[in-house]
Structures are given as structure tokens and as C-alpha cells.
């Protein structure tokens, strides 16, 4: 009797499962072909990447991690006498990037993009970040940052020195 029930269940359920599998496969094929068809004005898109993957790709494509690590120069510039760039200051910047750099905060940046942008917006940002003109703009920004390093170092050092010598006063309501 038990074998009979099991056989009946198999006969009733297996064909349905097979039908569901066939319909699912056919649907996937139709969606996939609609996605790749450029002639179709109403193509159906299937998200290929998660929001997390898209957010991470946007950050990588924009070079945010490299910029984050590069900006440790600001800390170094304040800490080195007269803001001079030396082998030691270059070593210190690289050390700061290694011990407190991008790899320690990347997940927070990814989470921020995930929470502020939809998948479609992230894909749009990624597409924009991959455009040659955007890449050129980002390279120019980094190059300008690096080229102004000596001047920025001197200005930051002078500001720090002015603060320590009392030339820059802290408002009283901030110290409370």
C-alpha cells in the first residue's frame, strides 16, 4: 500500500514539476533573448548584478579607493615641518594608506551607495564612470591634486602653525 501511494504521488507530482521546469526554462529563454535583442523597443531586462556589486564597481571605476588613500597626504602635510615633501613624508603617506586606508572603509562606502541609489541609478553611474570623458575628468582631478601638493602642504603647515601660535582663535562656543 505504501509503495502504491508513493507511486501515485510520483505519477501526479513529477509531471507537474517537469512542466514547471519546462515553462521556467522557456520563460528564461524568452527573457534572455528579449534582453539581447536590440531591435525590440520594449526589451525586458534581468538584473545581472546585485546592488552591492554595482556599488562596488562604481567606486572602483571612479577610483574612489585610490583617491581615499591619496588624500592621506593632508594628514602628512600637517605633520611634517614646513610641509616639505620628503622620502619620509612619502613613506608616511603610504604607511597611513596601508594601516588606515581604503580597505578598512570600502564596505561603508558600498553600503552608502546601496542605500542612496537604486540598481538602475547605480548602473547609470557605472555607465557614466566608464565613459572616456569622465575618465579624463577624474584623471585631471587627481593630477591637479598631486600637482598642488607642495603648495597645499605649505598652506596646511602654515595654518597649523598659526593655530598653535594663537593666530587662529577657536570660537568659545566650540570648546564647550
Buried (B, 14 or more C-beta within 10 A) or exposed (E): EEEEEEEEEEEEEEEEEEEEEEEEEEEEEEBEEBBEEEEEEEEEEEEEBEBBBBBBBBBBBBBBBBBBBBBBBBBBBBBBEEBEBEEEBEEBBBEBBEEBBBEEEBEEBBEEBBEEBEBEBBBBBBEEBEEEEBBEEBEEEBEEBEEEBEEBBBEBBEBBBEEEEEEEEEEEEEEE
